[in-house]
């Protein structure tokens, strides 16, 4: 079965940087998009960023645009999220997901497999 494993979460001070990685296995994803979502305590799941494996199309949420960079490698495949200028409000569990679509999408209902998440905590 398809498995997604996130890594790279941790504790960082505001203004710092952190890089998350997601590795997918058990399926063929070379032509499909992958995305990152996050969920903070007491809040709904929120779209962060997504890309297709050809790196031709990328989506970012307005809240992270200019601070986060998503990149991917369809050889694994893997998808990374480079987070810079982190803010306390970025604190959340970050989830990697894959969609059968080729184009990236911000809608969680269009993603069919999800990882377990990795905790990112940004201190003030």
N, C-alpha and C positions, 0 to 999 in steps of 0.2 A: 504494500500500500504506500501511498505517497506520504512522505514525512518532510517536515520543514523544521529546521533547528536554528534558532537565533542565538547569537553570542555577542559579547562585547559590552553588555550593560554593566553599570556600576554607579559609583558615587563620584560626582564631579562638582566643583564649585561653579557658581554663576560666572559666565564669561568664558568658561573652559570649553573643551572639545571632547568628543567621544565618537568612536566609530563602531557601528553595529554591523554584523554580518549575518546573512541567512543562507544556509545551504539546503538545497532541495534534493531529495532522492526518491526513488521508487516510481518515477514517471518520466515522461518526455516533455520538457519545457522549453526547448530551444527556440520555439516560435511563439511562445506565450508571454504575456506580461506578468510581472510580479509587483507587489506593493507592500508598503509599510503602513500600519495603523497603530494607534496608541489609545490607551484607556487609563485615565487617572481615577483615583478613588472617588466614588460617588458620581462619576460622569459617564456619559455614553462613549462608545468607541468612536474614534475620530480618525479620519483619513490624514495621512502625513505626506506620502509621496509614492509614485509608481513609475515604472518604465517598462518598455518592451526590450527584448533581448538584443535587438539590433541597435539599441540606443538612439533610435530615431525620434522617439516621442517620449516625453517625460512630463509628468504632472506633479505639482507641489500644492499643498494647501497654502493659503495666504499667510497663515501663522508661522510657517517655517521658511517660506520663500526668501532666498537671499542668505539664509543661515545654514540650511541643510542641503546636502548634495547626495543624490541617489545615483548609484552606478551598478552595473551588472556585468556578469560574465556567463555567457550561455554554455560554456564548456562544462560547468559543474552540474547545474547552473548555480550561481550565487548572486545575491543582490546585497549591496552594502548601503549603509546610510551614514554618511559623514555629517556629524552634527557639530556646529560651531556656534559661538556666541550664545551658549546655552543659558536659559532662564529658568528660574524655579518653576514656572508654569509648564515647562517641558517635562516635568517629573511625571512619569507614567510607566506602565508596562507596555513595551513596544512589541508588536506582533508582525510577523512576516506572513504573507499570503500569496497564493497563486490563483490565477484566473485562466479559464480556457480561451479567453479573448486574446487576440494579438495586441490590440491597442490597450494602453493603460487606462484604468478607470478608477474613480474615487468612490464608487459605490460598493460597500462591503458585500451586498447580496450577490454580486457578480464574481466573487472569489469563492472557490470551492474547497480549498485546503488551507489550513492555518497552523502555524507553529504554536508552541506553548508560551511564548513570550519571554522577554528579558527585561528586567527592571532597570530603569534609568532614574536616578535621583539627583536632582540639582539643588545644591544648598545655596542659600543666600550669603 
